[in-house]
Amino acid sequence: MPRRTVPEPFALKVGTRIRELRKERGLSLGKLADACYLSKGHLSSVEHGLAAITIQTIERLALGFGVPPLYLLTFAADDERAKTAELLREMSNADVRKIRRRIQEETGIRVKRS
């Protein structure tokens, strides 16, 4: 698929999110590209919203960051659930588990297991 010359709005939003996460972790474009088995040029195009991003690319980036793919597609400015997901991302798994259990106790909501 040819590279775009004008960013597609949602692709740019995802790319901006990826760049934010990369900089937050102090990773260079090259280091993240290597960790994700992507070319530096393709990753740059993704960050600028100029590349069509695939599910495989999302998966590779998530693995490179060490986070679930959800966090690449969650934008805290969009809604309360996304803000909560952003807070959870910063917490340890043990603390997230405690919060999940408390929410379940207080609301009675149970997550269905696949």
N, C-alpha and C positions, 0 to 999 in steps of 0.2 A: 504494500500500500504506500503510495507516495506521501512524502512529508507535506504537511499543511504549511501554508505561508502566513495564514492568519489563525491565531489560536481559537479553538472551539471553546465556548464559555465553560462548560462543565469540565472538559479536559484541562483547561487552565486552572480551575479550582482544585482539581485533584493534584495537578502538578505543583501548585503552590503549597498544598498540604504536604506533599512529599519533600519539597525543599525545606519547609519549616522543620519537619521531623529530622531531616538530614543535618541541618545546622544545629538543632537542639542537641544532637548527639556528637557534634564536633567532627562530622565526617566530611571529607572532601567528596566531590563528585566521583572521582576515580576510585576512592576507597569503597563507596557504596556500590558503584557499578561492579567492581570486582566481587564484592560480597553477594551480589544478586545475580551474577553471571550475565550481566548486561553490558553492552558497549557504553562507553562514556558519552559518545555522541547521541545514542538513543535515549539514555537517561536525561541528558540535557534537553532533548526534544520533548520528552515526557514532562519535565519540570516546567517547560515553557508552553505547554498545551498544544504543541505542534505535532505530536505523534498520537496515533490511535493506540490506546492502551488496551491490552488484552487481559483476560482473567489470569493467564499464566504470568504476565508481567506483574500484576497485583500480587499474586502468590509469591513470586520471587522477591519482590520488594518487602513484603511482610516478613518473609524469612530473614532477609538481610537486616531488617530493623529488629527482629525478634519480637514482633507483635502480631496479633491476629489481623487478618485483612480488613476487618471492620474499622480499625483505627486509621487506615489510609483513606477511608471514604466517609469519615465522620468530621463534621465541620461545626465546631462549638458555637459559632455565631448564628447557626440556623435554627436551633430549637433547644428546649430543655433536656431532651434525651441525649442529644449530642454533647451538651455541656457536662452532663453527668458522666457520659462515656469518657470524656477528656479527663475528668477528675479521677475516674477509676484507673485510667491508663497510668497515672502517676503513682498508684498505690501498689503495694506488694500483693501477691496472690493470696496470702493469708488474710490480709486486711479486706480484700475484695470478697473473699469467702464469708467473712464475718458480716459484712454489710449485706450481702445477698441473703444470708440466713435471717438477719434482723428484718429485712424487707419482707421476706416470706412470712415470718412470724406476725408482723404487724398488719399485713394485707391479706394473708391467706392465699396469695398467688403462688402457684407452683409452676416451675419450668418443666415442660415435657421433655423427657430424655429420648433421644433417637436411638 
